[in-house]
Amino acid sequence: MAAAEAAGLIAVGAGLAVGLTGLGAGIAEGNVGAAAVGAITEDASLFGKAMIFMVLPETIVIFGLVISILAIFVM
Amino acid sequence: MSLPESMSRIVIAGSLSHIDEAIDALYKTGAVHLIDHTVDADEGFTLGTPRPYSSKASERLLKIRSMEKELGLTKKTKTEPVPLEKIKSQISSESVELIEKEISSVLDKKNDLSQRITELNATKKSLELLSKLDIDLDLYSGYKSIFSAVGTVTADPAPGLAGICEVFSSGITKKEGGVVAVFARNEDKEKVLSALAECDFSEIPVPNETGSASAALAKTERELSAAAQDMEKVDGEIQALLEKHKDFLKASEEELSIEVEQGEIPVRIATSEHSFVMDGWVPSKTAEKVKIDIEAKVEGVYVEIQETRGRSMKEVEEAENRFKDVPTKFNNGRIVEEFQYPTKLMSVPKYQEIDPSILIAIFLPLFFGMMIGDVGYSIPFIILGAYGLKVTHHKDWRAIATVLFFGGIWAFIFGFFFYGECLGMHFVGEYTPGDVEYSWQYLLGLDNLPSFFEGILPGGHGVHKLGADWIGFQLKLSVYIGVCHLLLAYCCAVYNKTLQHGFVHAFKEKGGWVLSFIGMVLICYELAMLLIYGESFDSILIPMVIGAIILAAGVILNIPEDGMQAVLELPGIVGGVLSYTRIAAIGMSKAGMALAFNYICIGMIYGGLGEGILALIVAFALFAFLHLMIWTLGILSAGLHSLRLQFVELMVKFYEGGGTEFSPLKVKRVKTISDKDKA
């Protein structure tokens, strides 16, 4: 019973890790993306820089994913 | 490492009387990037004036372009190329002016007609409204003591006007309103108009006709259809003119724009009363040839190779302002050339740094292939990419096709030799009833697959993207790839700085980061060993201390250059490395989707076997659709994320960019054939 409970808690934790980081990345990326699109419309040569800023927050959710994978398979 | 091509600066000097030939010769060599002269850079020299032929040519070019626009000749219209001699003689014999006259007479006709059609349409609209009232058109005007008004209203004005005037109206409804005509004494005009205004009265102009409105309407309609017929005829004439002149127009546009460009070269160079001097950058390996070429072709012109620019920043500082920036000529083979696009998307590399295109060419398709890692998805990628490369010339599409083609090849290699997967199902694998996962071995009943793949695939059945035993392995693998990739980036940074300022400076500026990186990786590795794999503290102590010493050395080296940044950026190193786990994570997410879809669809197919052909068709269609979805998502996620790893993790570490691309004076003829081409 205790083992099943622990497994369930791990699954919940993994879900929270991906879900919350995804939410955070989404909020951040939304702001950056809106500004980036505006900037690119004005000057298309900014695409490279805009793209970098745009994907920076995505790293957060990758961390979340890694944590959840570790939680499920390694713990 | 691929650096931009080495450049030499040449100076071409000659007498003004030979400037046309000199410009022509420069264009023919197609290897000279002109340096714009700046006012007051050389005593006695000023900027030149355009060649005399240039203004006439630009005037004609303007005419040609306006004619093209009027006739509807676009970039996409296909035209035949015209021999250069012919087009030149046509232009000099005033063909442009003659054709302009011919075209403008037809265009005038068209304008008149379209104006007439607009007028007729307006009259028709008024008459349509007026014909609702049974009043002859000549009765609306010609009175001395009464005035008339006719127009549309939204409500019936009759109650408000009772006793003041005579009102004729069509059936006025609340929804659509109606038409009303009023006749009143002149002295009641204001009263009437204000009463009408309350009903949203809007006056209709009465056409200058006699008789009933419906007769006039019929007449107008007849005129309108006649005008429309005329219009069709004129359109036909314009089409005929377009067909007749399109080759000439396109060819002369090209020829004239070349003339205009060449004629304006003197504005960019230094001239004195009798002589001119041009400075330009030439790829070093062709510099000698260019010198001999120009001197042989043009009399009285002297060419000298001034310097061959090295990569050191010291040379830049010593150079005159206008010679500081050296244009970047990419120095890549045919395949890497296709990957210049993402580099340029960031910025054109500087003359003094590594062109990262070659790194992108290696790693972008590799990461893409690793994320996809499936034989079934890779084959459409390869076909689509190869087809794209063969068919399209648009640089955006070519860039995408290149990634798809080479990425597809890597995806095949990984899919076949590493993961052993096709459409999310492993080649090798047993199936026991109740399993969610199918394998090709089970589906096709091929029992010889395991022996075939033995020795090819890791573990005999390939890396299982979602298998608990393999997940740690995949994560570790992607982290190791990240470490190598980033180490390469730091090495490139040191190499760039060595080129620009020498090794000592490079080590002071970037060496600290290499050390910090290595130290940090060592510490993290040992920590992971301790925390995740439960190694004893004693066994990790020594490597950990070594890592800490290297890290400390790196930070100390960095502090003079970067200050607090040297410490604050350290977590960024870990973040950068972990960022590569997306390679494994995206592969897993795709495998997860494929697993679920296969479970649904193959279950349906087996279930459908007894249900008849329709159920089978639906199941197969669903199978195809769902896999197409994963495949399309693959382009987006795998493509963008592998690009991001290049841009954000790799290039940020060493790439500065901000160079100017080498753009030599060169004539590109598409619509005109020079005599040389024919021979």
Contacts between the chains, C-beta under 8 A, distances in Angstrom:
chain1	res1	chain2	res2	distance
A	47	B	345	5.7
A	48	B	345	5.0
A	48	B	346	3.6
A	48	B	347	6.1
A	48	B	647	6.9
A	49	B	346	7.8
A	51	B	345	7.7
A	51	B	643	8.0
A	51	B	644	7.5
A	51	B	647	6.2
A	52	B	647	5.6
A	52	B	648	5.2
A	52	B	652	7.0
A	55	B	640	7.7
A	55	B	644	4.6
A	55	B	647	7.9
A	55	B	648	6.1
A	56	B	648	7.0
A	58	B	644	7.5
A	59	B	575	6.1
A	59	B	578	7.9
A	59	B	579	5.2
A	62	B	578	7.1
A	62	B	579	6.2
A	62	B	581	6.2
A	62	B	582	4.9
A	62	B	585	6.3
A	63	B	575	7.6
A	63	B	578	6.3
A	65	B	581	7.5
A	65	B	582	7.9
A	65	B	585	4.9
A	66	B	475	6.9
A	66	B	578	6.3
A	66	B	581	4.9
A	66	B	585	7.0
A	69	B	471	6.1
A	69	B	475	6.8
A	69	B	585	7.2
A	69	B	588	7.6
A	70	B	475	7.9
A	70	B	532	7.6
A	73	B	468	5.0
A	73	B	471	4.6
A	73	B	472	6.7
A	74	B	471	7.8
A	74	B	472	6.1
A	74	B	532	6.2
